[in-house]
C-alpha cells in the first residue's frame, strides 16, 4: 500500500513538473539562483574566520577593512540571490497554476449536467481555487527550496569536516535527534494538513449551498438549525488547525533546544581546544555560524516537505478531476449552422441513472426511465407544446435536444441527421433556450444578453428588443444597457429577468427555440408581455414549449400530453378539447382554479 502510494506521489509530482515545459528557461533560472545561494552561503563564515585568524589576532587594519568589504559583498550577493530565487520560484508557480486553473475551468464547463447534479459546487470551487493555489507552493516553498536546503546542508557539513572533523562531530552530535524529531513532525503535520483541506472543502460546500438557498432557510425559520450544522463543520476546521499548530508548537522549541545544546557543546569543546591552542577564535566563531546556518534549513526541511506533500495531495485531486471523463462526447463533424429546424424523436429512452454513471441501457430497469419510447416530429417553423404533470418527462425531452444529457436509447434527428453527428458548439449556437429559472450574471444588461459575443452590437440588441416589445422596459432602467443587474439578477423582478432571457435567445436568431415553463413564476402583467414576446420569437420558427399555463399554448401546431415518461395524447388544442381527453381535464381544472382565485 505504502509503496503504491509512494509511486503515485512520484507520478503526480512528475505530472506537476510537466506543466513547467512552457517555462523551461524560467524554471532553470530559478534553479540556478536557488543552487547558487547554497554555494554562496558558507562563504561568509569562512571569510569571517579568515579575518579573525589573520587580521585580528595579528592586527592588520588595511587587510581587515578589505575583507570586511568582501564580507559585505558576499552578504549583498546572498540577498540578491535570495530575492531572485524567491521571485522566480514564485513566478513559475503562479504561471503553472494559471495554466492549470484555466485548463480545469474549461474542462469543468464542458461536463455533462449530470456531473453537477451529484457534485457539490463548493467542492469544485475548492478544487479550482484553493487546491490549485497550494500547487504553486510546490515551486515557491517546496521542490526547489528543498533542493537548495539539501545542497546547503551538504556543503556546510563538508566545509565543517574539512576544517576540523572532531569539532564537527561534537557540534553535530544532536543532528540524529533533530532528524528523528523532524520525521515525527512531518508525519503529524501531514495528517493535520489533510484534515484542514478536507474541512475547508466541507465548509466551502456548506456555505455555497446555504447562501444560495438562504431564502428557503429564512422562509422556514431554520437559521438556528443550520447555524448548528455550520458550527459542527467550523469546529472540525478549527480542531484541524489546532492540531497543526500543536505540532509546530512542539517541534520548533525542540529544534531550538537542540540548537542550543549543539552551541553549548561547541563552546565547551572549542574553549577547551583553544586553551590548548588547538583551535583559534576564528574557527569557533565560524562554527557557531555554521551551526545556525545548518539548523535553519534542517528545521525548514520538515515544513517544506509537508508543503510539497500538501501540494502533491492537492495536485492529485486536481488531476483526478482533469482526468474525469464526464465531458459530452463531441465526435460529430457536421456543422449545424445551415439547419432548417426539422426535429424527430424516434423511440427515445432516457434515464438519469445512465446519464450520471454512463451505464449501458441494459443495466437500467424500466422503472428508472423517465422517458419511455418517445416518438414525435416537429417540422420547420412549427410550434409544439409539451404538457403534463410534474415528473412526466417534459424537461427531460428538451434537455436531450441541446445535449445537456445524453439519451440512453433511441434516435434524435435534426434535418434527418442524427443529433450526435453534429458538432456540439455549432448545434448549440442554433438552439435558443428560455428557462423557467432565469440565471443572470452580476453584470450589465448588455453582457447578460450577448454573453460576451462581441459580434452582437448595441443596435442589434435595441432592434431586437423593440421587435419583441421590451425596449420600453430596458430604456427605463438607469444606464439602460449598462444597468448592472447584480448577482443572479437580484435588482430585477422575475418578469423582467424572464424578458431579458427572451431577448438573449432572440438576438442570436436560433433556428430552434425552446421555452421551458417561461411564464410559470410571473405576474399577469408580465405574462401578457411575455406571451406577446413568445408569439413574436416563435413566428415561423421551430419551437418547443414546455407549458405550465395552458393559456400560453392555444396556438401551438401540436400539443403532446405526457404522463410517466409516455406520450398519452397528441393533437392541437381544439382536437384535444373535442376528444374529451386527459388534456381537457387538465385545461378545465386549471381554468376552474383560476376562476376560484379571481
N, C-alpha and C positions, 0 to 999 in steps of 0.2 A: 504493500500500500504506500509506504513512505517513498519507496523507490519510484513508483509510478508518479506520485505527486511531485517528486524532485524533477523527474523528466518533464512533467507538464510545466513546471515553473520555468525550466530552461527553454522549452518550446515557446512559451508565451514571451519570455524575455527576448528571444531571437526575433520574434514577430514584432515586438515593440521597436527593436533596433532597426528593423527593415523600413520603418517609417522615416528614418533619418536619410534614406537614399537621396531624396531631392536636395538634401542639405549636407552633402558629403564634406564640402570644404569647410562649412561652419562646424561640423562635428569634429573634424581633425584639428581645426583651430582651437576649439575648446579643450580637446585632449592635450594638445601641445602646451597650452597655458597651464593646465592643471598639473601635468607631469613636471613641467619646468619649475613650478613652485615647490614641488617635492625636492628637487635637486638643490634649489637655492636656499631653502630654509636652514639646513645645518651649517651653512657658510658663516652666518653671523656669530654663533657661539665660538667657532674656530678662530675667527678674526679677533674676538674679544680675548680669548685665551692667549693668542699670539702677542697681542698688545700688552697684556699684563706681564707675561713672562719675559718679554724682550725690552719693553719701553717704560715699564713702571718700576719693576724690581731694579732695573738698571736704567735710571731716568734718561729719556731722550725725547724732549718735548716736540721736536720737529717731526720725528717719526710717529710719535703718539698722535699728533694732530693729523698727520697724513692717514694713519689707519682709522682714526675717528671718522674722517671723511669717507673712507672706504665702507665703514660700518653703516654710516648714514645712507650711502649709495645703495648698499645691499638692502637696507630697510625700505627705502623708497621703491627699489625694484620688486621686493616682496609685495608691497602694497599694490603696485601696478599689476603684477601677475595675479594677485588675489582678486582685484577688481575685474580684470579681463576674464579670469576663469569663471567668476560668478556671473558676469554679464552674458558671456557666450553660452554657458551651460543653460542659463535661464532662457536665453533667446531660442536655442534649439528646442528646449522643452515646450515653449509656447508655440513654436511653429508646428511641432508634431501634434500637439493637442488641437491646434486649429484645424489641421487636416483631418484628424480623427473625428472631431466633433462634426465637421462638415459632412464627412462620409457617413457617420452614424445618423445624422439628421435626415439626409437624403434617403438612406436605407429605410428608416422608420416610416417616412412619409409615403413609401411605396408599398407598405404592408397591407394585407387584406384587412377589412373591417373586423373580421372575426378575431384577429390578434388583439385588438384594442378592447374587444368585448371581455376578454379574460385576463388582461394585464393592467394593473393599476397605473394610471397616468403618472402619479407621484414617483413610482419606482422607475419609470422610463426617464423622468426628469432627472432623478438622481444619477442614473447611468450616463446621461448626456452631459450633465453639468459637473456634479461633484466627483464622480468616479474618474472621468476623463481629466479633471484638474489634478487629481492625485498622480496620474501618469506622468505629468510634467516633472514631478519630484523625482522620478526615476533618473532624470538627467541633472536637474539642478541640485539635488541633495542626495542622490543615490549612487548610481553606477560610476560616473566619472569621479565623484568625490571619494568613493571607496577606493578606486584605483590610486588616486593621489595620496590618500591616507596610508594605504598599504606600502606604497613606494617610499613615502616619507619615513615610516617606521623602519623599513629595511635599511635605508640609507643612514638614518640616525644611529641605529643599532650597530651598523657596520663601522661607522666613524668612532663610536664609543669603544668597541672592542679593539679597533686599530690603535686607539690612543692608550688604553690600558684595560686588559681583559679582567683583571681582578676587581678593579673599581667598577667595571661594567656589571660583573656578576653580583656584587654587593648591591649596586643601585637597582638592578632589575630583578632582585630576588622576590619581589611581591607581584611580578607580572603574571605568574601562573594563577595566583588567586584572582587577579583582575580579569584574566581571560575567562576563568570559570564563572565569575560574577557576571561578566558580560553575556556569556552563554545563557545563564538563567534569566537575566533581564530580557534578552532578545525573545525568548520563548513566551515570557509573561506578557510583554508589551505587544507581541504579535497577536495573541489571543484577545487582548483587550481592544486592540485596534479593529479587529474583525467584528467584535461586538459593537463597537462605535459605529462602524459603517452600516451594519445591519439595522441598528437603532435609527440612524439618520434616514435610511430608506423607508423604514416604517413610519417615521414622523412625517416625511415628505408626502407619502401616500395618504396618510390620515388627514393632514392639513389641507392638501389639494382637494380631496374629496369633500371634506366638510365645509370648506369655504365656498366651493361651488354649490353645495346644497344647503347653504346657510338659511335660505328662506324656509325650507322644509323643517329644519331644526327649530326655528323660531315659531313656525306655524303650529307645531305640535308640542311646544314648550319643553323641548328636550335639551336646552342649553346645559343644564346641570349634569344630566346623564352623560352627554358627550364630553363635557369637561372632565368627568371622572375617567372616561376611557383615555382621553388625551393625557391625563395625569399619570396613568399607568405606563404609557409609552415614554413619556417625558422622564419618569423615574428610571426606566431602563436605560435611557440615553445618559442620564446623569450618573448612574452607577457604573456604566461602562467607562465614562471619562474619569470617574474617581479611581477605578481600578488601574487605569493607565497612569494617572498621577501618582498613585501609591507606588507603582513600580519605579517611576522616576525618583520619587522621594526617598526610596531606599537605595537605589543604585548610585546616585550621584554623591551622597555622603560617603558611601563605601569607597568610591573612587578617590575622593578627597583624602580619606584616612590612609588608604594605600599609598597615595602620592606623598603624603606627609611622612609615612614610615620610610619610604624609599629615600626621601631627602634626609631624614634623620640618620639612616644607615650610611648614606653618602658622607654626610658631615662627620660622623663618628669615625668611619674608616679613612676618610680623606685627611681629617685633622691628625689622626694617628700617623698616617703616612707622611704628612707634612712635617711633623715633629722629627721624623727620621730622615727628612729631606728626600723622601721618595716621590712626593707629589708637590707640584707648585700651586700657588694660589690661582693661577690662570686655569689649570686643569680642573680644580674643584669648582670654580665659577662656571666653566663651560659645561661640566657635567650637571650642575644644577639646572642650567638652561636646557640641556638635552632631556633631562627627566620631565621638565614641564612640557617640552615640545613632544615628547613621546606619549605621555599620559593623555594629552589632549586628543590626539587622533584615535587612540585606543578607546577612550571614553566615548568618542563620537561614532566609532565604528558600529556599536550596537544600535545606536539611533539611526544611523544611515542604513544599516542592513534592514531594519524594520521599515524604514521609509521605502527602501527598494522593494521589500516584500509586499508592503501595502500597495505600492504602485502596480506590482505584478498581479496581485489579487484583483485590483480594480480593472486592470487591463484584461484579465481573464474574463471578467464579467462583460466588459465591453465587446471583446472579440466573440464571446458566445452569442451576444445579440447581433453582431455583424454577420455571424455565420448562420444565424437562424434564417431558414429558407421559408419565410412567410410572405414573400413578395408575390404579387399577382403575376402569373405566367404571361409574359408579353412576347410570345413567339410569333404572333401574327405579323405579316409583312404588308398586308393590303391597307392602303390609305383610305380612311373613311371621309376624306374631305369632299368627295363628289357624290355621296349617297343621296338618295331621294327621300328615304324615310319609311319604306315599307318594312313592317315588323311581323315576324311569325314565330310563335312558340309551338313546338312540336313535342308533345308528351314529356314535358319538363317536370322533373322531380328535384326537390331540394330539401336538405336537412342542415340545420345549423351545427349539428354534431360533426358532420362530414366536413363542413367549412372550417370548423375550429381545429380538427385533428387531421385533416387531409386523408381521412379514411376512405376506403373504396365503398361504393354503393352497397356492395354485398354485406358489409358489416353493420349497416344501419337497418333497424327494424322499421316496418311500415308506420308504426305508431309515432316514430320520431321524425317523420317527414312533415314539413309544414306546407309543402306543395306536392300534390299527388297527380301526376299525369296531366298537367295544364297544357291546353292547346287552344290557340286563338290567333287571329290575324288582324293587323291594322294596316290599312292601305295609306299610301301617301296623302297627306292633307286631312286625314280623318281624325276624329277625336273619340277615344274610347275611355269609358269610366269604369273604375273598379269599386264595387260596393260590397259591404259585408261587415259582420261584427268584428270586434277586436280579436286578433289572433287567427283570422280567417285566411291570411296569406297575401293581403293586398300589398303591403310594403315589401314583402319578400320578392314579389314579382318585379317591382320596379328596381329593386337593388340588383337584380340579375342583368338588367339591360345595360347598365353602365359598369357592370362587372365589379361592383363593390364586394360581391360574393360570387363564388364560382358555383354554377349549377352542379348537382350531383349526377343526374342522368337526363337524357333528352337533348334536344337541339333548339337553339335560338338563332333565327336568321334575320339579317337586315339586308334588304335588296337581294334575297336569295343566296347570300353568303353567310356562312356560319360565323357567329359572333367572335369566336376565338381566333379567327383568321384575320381580323382587323388589328392594326397596330393600335395599342391601347390609348396613347395620348391623342391621336387623331380621332379615335372613336369618341372619347370624352369631350373633345372640342365640339362635336356635333350634337351633343346631348345637353340641353339646359334643364336644370332642376331647381324647383322651388320647394323647400322643405316646410313642414309644419312648424318645426322648432328652428327658427332662423338664427344662424350664427353670424354675428358681425364682429369684426376685429376692432380693437381700440385704435381707430384711425379715422381718416376723413371719409365723408360720403363718397368722394371721387374714388379713393383707393379701395373702398369696400365694394364699389360697383365694378371697377376694372380689374381688381385683384392683381395689380402690378403690370397689366398688359398696356404697354406704352403706345401700342398701335391704336388704342381707343382714345379719341380726342374728346375734349370737353364739348365740342359742337355735336359730336355723335351722342354723347350722354344726354345733352339737353334736348336734342331732336327726338331721341327715343323716349325720354321722359314725357315730352309734350304729346307724342303719338299715343302713348299709353294713357295719358291723362293724369300724371302725378307730378308734373313740373311745378305746379302751384304749391304743392306741399314742400318740395325742396327749396323753392325760391323764397319761402317764408322763414327758412332756417337762418340763424346768424352765420354769415360766411358762406351760405349756400353750399356749393360743392366742397368747400374747405371746412365745413362743420365737422367737429370731432364727435363721433357717436359714443365715445367712452367704451369701457370694457363690455363686451357682449351686447353692445348697443343699448347700454343702460339709460342713456339720455333720451331714448325714443320709446314710443308706445308700441305695443305688439302689432297694431295695424300698420304703423309707419315702418317698422322693421320688415314686415311682410311685403309692403310696397317696394322697398328697396331691393328685396330679393327678386321681385318681378323684373325690375329694370336690369338687375345684374344678369338674369337669364336672357332677357330680350336683347340687350345691347350686343351680345355676341352672335346673334342671329343663328341659333342652332337649328338643325334640320328636324330634331326630335325634342319635344318638350314634355317634361314630367312635372306634375303638380301633386305634391304629397300633402293631403289634408290642409291645403293652403288657406282655408277660411274657417278652421275649426276653433281657433282661440281668439277671435277678434270681435269687436262690437259691430252693430248693424250698419253704422255709417261707413266704417272701414270695409265692411263686407261688400257694400254697394260699389265702392271704388275698386275693390279687388275683382269683383265679378265683371266690371267693365274692362279692367286690365286683362282678365282671363280671356274674355271674348276677343280682345284685340290680338293678344300674342298667340292664341291658338288658331286664329283665322288662317286657312289654307296651309296649315302646318300639322304634321303628325304629332298628336298629343295623347298622353296617358294621364288621366286624372284620378287620383285616389280620393274618393268623396266621403266626407263625413256628413256634410249638409247636402241632402239630395236636391235641394233647390238649385245648386250650382251646376248640375249635370243634365238639366232638362233638354238641352240642345245637343247632347252627345250623339254621335252616329250609332254607337253601340254601348250598351251597359252590360258588364259581366258581374254577376252576383256570386260571391264566393262564400263557402262555408266549409270549415275544417280542411282547407287546402284544396278543395274541389270547386270547379265551376258548376253551379247547380242551375243557373238560368242565364240566358243572354238574349239581348234584343234592344230595341230602342225604348225610350221611356213610355211612349204610347203603347207599344206592343206588350210590354211587361205589365202595365196597368190593366190593359184589356184582358189579359190572361188570368187576372185574379191571383197572381203569383206571390211568392215569398217577398219579392221586391215591393209589391203593392202593400203587403203587410207592413214592411219597414217604412214605406213612404207615408202611409196613413198614420202609423204610430208616431212618426216624427212630427207631422204637422198637427196632430191632435195635441201633442205635448207643447208645441209652440202656441196653440190656441189657449191652452190652460195657463201658460206663462203670461201670455198677453192679457 
